[in-house]
């Protein structure tokens, strides 16, 4: 265990940030999975609705610094292309 006051504070901050980042990452993966499942089922309406729900979550996770901006942009682009393949 840390002995310095600053090290103890740093441990608390890291634990709090880790918990928040895990929650955001898990939520992000769930939304992305919903889009992919709807595309696999060839349900264009559900896929479009899932994509509209996923894009704000992806952007929010990038703005919080959980994922990189380029990663967010790439995810949105790939999911959009995937949904557009349904016709």
C-alpha positions as CSV (number, residue, x, y, z in Angstrom):
1,X,0.0,0.0,0.0
2,X,1.2,3.5,-0.8
3,X,2.5,5.6,2.1
4,X,2.5,9.1,0.6
5,X,-0.6,11.2,0.5
6,X,-0.3,12.0,-3.2
7,X,0.2,8.3,-4.0
8,X,-2.9,7.3,-2.0
9,X,-4.9,10.0,-3.9
10,X,-3.6,8.8,-7.2
11,X,-4.7,5.2,-6.4
12,X,-8.2,6.4,-5.6
13,X,-8.4,8.5,-8.8
14,X,-7.2,5.6,-10.9
15,X,-9.7,3.2,-9.4
16,X,-12.6,5.7,-10.1
17,X,-11.4,6.3,-13.7
18,X,-11.0,2.6,-14.3
19,X,-14.6,1.9,-13.2
20,X,-16.0,4.7,-15.4
21,X,-13.9,3.6,-18.4
22,X,-15.0,0.0,-18.0
23,X,-18.7,1.0,-17.9
24,X,-18.4,3.2,-20.9
25,X,-16.4,0.6,-22.9
26,X,-18.9,-2.1,-22.0
27,X,-21.9,0.0,-23.0
28,X,-20.1,1.0,-26.3
29,X,-19.5,-2.7,-27.2
30,X,-23.2,-3.5,-26.5
31,X,-24.5,-0.8,-28.8
32,X,-22.0,-1.9,-31.6
33,X,-23.1,-5.5,-31.1
34,X,-26.8,-4.6,-31.5
35,X,-26.1,-3.0,-34.9
36,X,-24.1,-6.1,-36.1
37,X,-26.8,-8.5,-34.9
38,X,-29.5,-6.5,-36.7
39,X,-27.4,-6.6,-39.9
40,X,-26.9,-10.3,-39.5
41,X,-30.6,-10.8,-39.2
42,X,-31.0,-8.7,-42.4
43,X,-33.4,-6.4,-40.6
44,X,-32.8,-3.0,-42.2
45,X,-35.2,-1.0,-39.9
46,X,-33.7,-2.5,-36.7
47,X,-30.2,-2.0,-38.0
48,X,-30.9,1.7,-38.9
49,X,-32.5,2.3,-35.5
50,X,-29.6,0.6,-33.7
51,X,-27.1,2.6,-35.7
52,X,-28.8,5.9,-34.7
53,X,-28.6,4.8,-31.1
54,X,-25.0,3.7,-31.3
55,X,-23.5,6.8,-33.0
56,X,-24.1,9.2,-30.0
57,X,-22.7,6.6,-27.6
58,X,-19.6,6.2,-29.8
59,X,-19.1,10.0,-29.9
60,X,-19.6,10.3,-26.2
61,X,-17.0,7.7,-25.4
62,X,-14.5,9.5,-27.6
63,X,-15.3,12.9,-26.0
64,X,-14.7,11.3,-22.6
65,X,-11.3,10.0,-23.8
66,X,-12.2,6.4,-23.4
67,X,-11.5,5.7,-27.0
68,X,-9.5,7.8,-29.5
69,X,-11.3,10.2,-31.9
70,X,-10.0,8.2,-34.9
71,X,-11.3,5.0,-33.4
72,X,-14.7,6.5,-32.9
73,X,-14.8,7.8,-36.5
74,X,-13.7,4.5,-37.8
75,X,-16.4,2.6,-35.9
76,X,-19.1,5.0,-37.1
77,X,-17.9,4.7,-40.7
78,X,-17.7,0.9,-40.7
79,X,-21.1,0.4,-39.0
80,X,-22.7,2.9,-41.5
81,X,-21.2,1.0,-44.5
82,X,-22.4,-2.3,-43.0
83,X,-26.0,-1.0,-42.6
84,X,-25.9,0.4,-46.1
85,X,-25.1,-3.0,-47.5
86,X,-28.7,-4.1,-46.6
87,X,-30.0,-2.0,-49.5
